[in-house]
Amino acid sequence: MKKNTYLLLFSICLLVSKNGYTQINENQIGAWYMYFFNTTFKESPWGIQGDVQLRNWNVAGDLEQLLLRGGISYKPKKANVKLTLGYGNITTGDYGADKSTKMENRIYQEALFPVKFGNRLYTNHRFRYEQRLVEGQNLRTRYRYNLFLNIALNKAKMDKKTFYLSLYNELFINGQRNIGNGNTVEVFDRNRFYAALGYVIQKGMKIQLGIMNQTTDHWSKNQLQLSFHQTF
């Protein structure tokens, strides 16, 4: 009898846990509004880069995340790679009417390898390693790989007034499963696939409007993305 009772309680716990994740409406489109910047200090190999992102579970008002991130970049003169050491502060909100938030501080290191094919095809390979201090959890790490692809459409090069197709796919892998307080996560964290139409306003200024599908081990959801990219 006791054994059956334990099995019943265990099954209820699993169902409650699963329902906790399925409360997210996967058919509701979210929206991310983003600003990316980068610059170098005159002719030196050093620079700064970063981004500000307001992410919503819906089009506006239901906060998913507010992300503030920036770092020091270094581009060796004899290597086609940009290295960055950075820090991010992330405020994460719960889905729906619950307005509670959780804080995260993040340190990251990344390497960006640009590769160009002909005149119209621009790719970037980005490898990022994160150390995450999430409120209420142990120190966590995560590995990320992103393949970016921009294809110039109406011109041979990414000059002023060029329309372009922008694609990327990013894979996230957790560095450990145990995150503290008896909680665990999967090795696979999430995957993001993105497609957008971009426009070069002028040298150093681009805008993109697209849609990104984000898939975790619990849910999959589409997000509209409007982003402004500035190099100065």
C-alpha positions as CSV (number, residue, x, y, z in Angstrom):
1,M,0.0,0.0,0.0
2,K,2.8,2.4,1.0
3,K,4.6,1.7,-2.3
4,N,1.5,2.5,-4.3
5,T,1.0,5.7,-2.4
6,Y,4.6,6.8,-3.1
7,L,4.2,6.0,-6.8
8,L,0.9,8.0,-6.9
9,L,2.6,11.1,-5.2
10,F,5.6,10.8,-7.5
11,S,3.3,10.8,-10.5
12,I,1.4,13.8,-9.3
13,C,4.6,15.7,-8.8
14,L,5.7,15.0,-12.3
15,L,2.4,16.2,-13.7
16,V,2.5,19.4,-11.6
17,S,6.0,20.1,-12.8
18,K,5.1,19.4,-16.4
19,N,2.0,21.6,-16.2
20,G,4.1,24.4,-14.7
21,Y,6.0,24.6,-18.0
22,T,3.0,24.1,-20.3
23,Q,1.4,27.2,-18.9
24,I,3.4,29.1,-21.5
25,N,1.2,29.7,-24.5
26,E,3.5,28.4,-27.3
27,N,1.1,29.9,-30.0
28,Q,1.4,33.4,-28.6
29,I,4.0,35.5,-30.5
30,G,6.5,37.3,-28.3
31,A,8.7,40.3,-29.3
32,W,12.3,41.3,-28.7
33,Y,13.5,44.9,-29.2
34,M,17.3,45.1,-29.5
35,Y,20.2,47.5,-29.9
36,F,23.7,46.3,-30.8
37,F,26.8,48.4,-30.8
38,N,30.5,48.0,-31.3
39,T,33.5,50.3,-31.9
40,T,37.3,50.3,-31.8
41,F,39.6,52.8,-30.2
42,K,40.9,54.6,-33.3
43,E,43.6,52.4,-35.0
44,S,44.2,50.1,-32.0
45,P,43.1,46.5,-31.8
46,W,41.0,47.2,-28.7
47,G,37.3,48.2,-28.6
48,I,34.0,47.8,-26.9
49,Q,30.8,46.1,-27.9
50,G,27.5,45.3,-26.3
51,D,23.7,45.2,-26.6
52,V,20.5,46.2,-24.8
53,Q,17.5,43.9,-25.3
54,L,13.9,44.1,-24.1
55,R,12.3,40.7,-24.5
56,N,8.6,40.2,-24.0
57,W,6.5,37.0,-23.9
58,N,3.9,38.9,-25.9
59,V,4.3,41.9,-28.2
60,A,4.6,44.3,-25.3
61,G,4.1,44.4,-21.5
62,D,4.7,40.9,-20.3
63,L,8.5,40.9,-19.5
64,E,10.5,37.9,-20.5
65,Q,13.9,39.5,-20.0
66,L,15.7,42.8,-19.8
67,L,19.3,42.2,-20.9
68,L,22.2,44.7,-20.5
69,R,25.5,43.4,-21.8
70,G,28.9,44.9,-22.7
71,G,32.5,43.9,-23.1
72,I,36.1,44.7,-24.1
73,S,37.1,43.4,-27.5
74,Y,40.5,42.7,-29.0
75,K,41.3,41.9,-32.6
76,P,44.8,40.6,-33.2
77,K,46.5,42.2,-36.3
78,K,47.5,38.9,-37.8
79,A,44.4,36.9,-37.1
80,N,40.9,37.2,-38.5
81,V,39.2,36.8,-35.2
82,K,37.7,39.2,-32.6
83,L,38.0,38.2,-28.9
84,T,35.7,39.6,-26.2
85,L,35.6,39.5,-22.4
86,G,32.2,40.8,-21.2
87,Y,29.6,41.1,-18.5
88,G,25.8,40.9,-18.6
89,N,23.0,41.8,-16.2
90,I,19.7,40.0,-16.9
91,T,16.3,40.5,-15.3
92,T,14.0,37.6,-16.1
93,G,10.2,37.7,-15.6
94,D,7.7,34.9,-15.4
95,Y,5.1,34.3,-18.1
96,G,1.6,35.8,-17.6
97,A,0.2,37.8,-14.7
98,D,3.0,37.0,-12.3
99,K,5.2,40.1,-12.2
100,S,8.0,38.5,-10.0
101,T,11.5,38.6,-11.5
102,K,14.8,36.8,-11.0
103,M,18.3,38.4,-11.4
104,E,21.3,37.0,-13.1
105,N,24.9,38.3,-13.4
106,R,26.9,36.8,-16.2
107,I,30.6,36.9,-17.3
108,Y,31.3,35.7,-20.8
109,Q,34.2,35.1,-23.2
110,E,33.7,34.8,-26.9
111,A,35.5,34.4,-30.2
112,L,34.0,35.7,-33.5
113,F,35.4,34.4,-36.8
114,P,34.1,36.3,-39.9
115,V,34.2,34.4,-43.3
116,K,33.2,36.0,-46.6
117,F,32.2,34.0,-49.7
118,G,32.3,36.1,-52.9
119,N,30.6,39.5,-52.7
120,R,27.2,38.7,-51.4
121,L,27.7,36.1,-48.7
122,Y,28.8,37.1,-45.2
123,T,29.2,34.6,-42.4
124,N,30.2,34.8,-38.8
125,H,31.0,31.9,-36.4
126,R,30.7,32.8,-32.8
127,F,31.8,30.7,-29.9
128,R,30.8,31.9,-26.4
129,Y,31.5,30.6,-22.9
130,E,29.4,31.9,-20.0
131,Q,29.7,31.8,-16.2
132,R,26.2,32.5,-14.8
133,L,25.3,33.6,-11.3
134,V,21.5,33.1,-11.3
135,E,19.6,34.1,-8.2
136,G,18.8,31.1,-6.0
137,Q,21.1,28.7,-8.0
138,N,24.7,27.5,-7.9
139,L,27.3,28.9,-10.3
140,R,26.4,27.7,-13.8
141,T,28.3,27.6,-17.0
142,R,27.0,27.4,-20.6
143,Y,28.5,26.8,-24.1
144,R,27.1,28.6,-27.1
145,Y,27.8,28.3,-30.9
146,N,26.1,30.6,-33.4
147,L,26.4,30.5,-37.2
148,F,25.3,33.9,-38.8
149,L,24.7,34.3,-42.5
150,N,23.9,37.6,-44.3
151,I,23.1,37.6,-48.0
152,A,23.1,40.9,-50.0
153,L,20.0,41.0,-52.2
154,N,19.8,44.1,-54.4
155,K,23.5,44.9,-54.5
156,A,26.7,43.0,-54.8
157,K,28.0,44.3,-51.5
158,M,26.6,45.4,-48.2
159,D,26.7,49.1,-49.0
160,K,24.3,51.9,-48.2
161,K,20.7,51.1,-49.2
162,T,21.3,47.4,-49.5
163,F,18.6,45.0,-48.6
164,Y,19.8,41.6,-47.2
165,L,18.6,38.3,-45.9
166,S,19.8,37.6,-42.4
167,L,19.8,34.0,-40.9
168,Y,21.3,32.4,-37.9
169,N,21.2,29.3,-35.8
170,E,22.5,29.2,-32.2
171,L,22.9,26.1,-30.0
172,F,23.1,26.3,-26.2
173,I,24.7,23.5,-24.0
174,N,24.7,23.6,-20.2
175,G,28.0,23.0,-18.5
176,Q,26.5,21.0,-15.7
177,R,23.1,19.5,-14.7
178,N,23.0,20.1,-11.0
179,I,22.1,23.8,-10.3
180,G,21.6,23.6,-6.6
181,N,18.8,22.9,-4.0
182,G,18.2,19.5,-5.6
183,N,17.3,21.0,-9.0
184,T,18.7,19.8,-12.3
185,V,18.6,20.9,-15.9
186,E,19.2,19.0,-19.2
187,V,22.5,19.2,-21.0
188,F,20.6,20.7,-24.0
189,D,19.5,24.2,-22.9
190,R,18.0,25.7,-26.0
191,N,18.2,26.3,-29.8
192,R,17.4,29.5,-31.7
193,F,16.7,29.7,-35.4
194,Y,16.2,33.2,-36.9
195,A,15.3,34.6,-40.3
196,A,14.9,38.3,-41.1
197,L,15.0,41.0,-43.7
198,G,17.7,43.6,-43.1
199,Y,18.5,47.1,-44.5
200,V,21.8,49.0,-44.5
201,I,20.8,52.6,-43.7
202,Q,24.3,53.9,-44.1
203,K,27.8,52.8,-43.3
204,G,27.8,51.4,-39.8
205,M,24.0,51.4,-39.4
206,K,21.7,48.5,-40.1
207,I,18.2,47.5,-39.1
208,Q,16.6,44.1,-39.2
209,L,13.0,42.8,-38.8
210,G,12.5,39.0,-38.5
211,I,11.2,36.1,-36.5
212,M,13.1,33.7,-34.2
213,N,12.0,30.3,-33.1
214,Q,13.4,29.4,-29.6
215,T,13.1,25.7,-28.5
216,T,14.0,24.6,-25.0
217,D,13.6,21.1,-23.5
218,H,10.2,22.3,-22.2
219,W,8.6,24.6,-24.8
220,S,9.0,26.1,-28.3
221,K,7.9,29.6,-29.1
222,N,8.2,32.2,-31.9
223,Q,9.4,35.7,-31.3
224,L,9.3,38.8,-33.5
225,Q,12.6,40.6,-33.5
226,L,13.3,44.2,-34.3
227,S,17.0,45.1,-34.0
228,F,19.2,48.1,-34.7
229,H,23.0,47.5,-35.3
230,Q,25.5,50.3,-35.0
231,T,29.3,50.4,-35.6
232,F,31.0,53.7,-34.8
